[in-house]
């Protein structure tokens, strides 16, 4: 069994990777922010009976937190997740019905919710997301500050991946590659958030 510090080290890393605040974690698990803060500050031991709630809040399995899979247990179940590049006019996801439109993915440790992949077509998000990488996204219409989102702009159904930075009166859509200029989104810009980037897969 992992110690309290080992468990919280994993949660700290996930909190950093997923750009989650204490307030957002508390909201997801239905607890007071002050209580959650004490777990992360190590002033109160983490309650193991809440491991499933916290793991789900961070889109991982309880086994991942506790280290039971230890890199040696692999899922035998495969899920075919659609690869999506554009939205249809009514904002439903569309994917051509052929084998190249789906990406086989091990079912173990998949986040809860409706998922899809996006095939990166340029180098705007390198080095975080290389060109030709498959990016796993979760359908959702809101995004936290600093997270990478799949979006559409100005009625164009083509999806874009950008890191979202929230300002007082506008949004900045940032590329990781400094050769790409930021996109400023104001109230006059038509923007739709389609999903949140979860993980990146690519072939060597």
Secondary structure, DSSP 8 states (H G I E B T S, - for coil): ---HHHHHHHHHHHHHHTT--HHHHHHHHT--HHHHHHHHTTSS---GGGHHHHHHHTTS-HHHHHTSSTTT-----EEEEEB--BB-TTS-B---SSGGGEEEEESTT--SS-EEEEE--SSTTTTTS-TT-EEEEEE-S---TT-EEEEEETT--B-EEEEEEE-SS-EEEE-SSTTS--EEE-TTS-EEEEEEEEEEE---
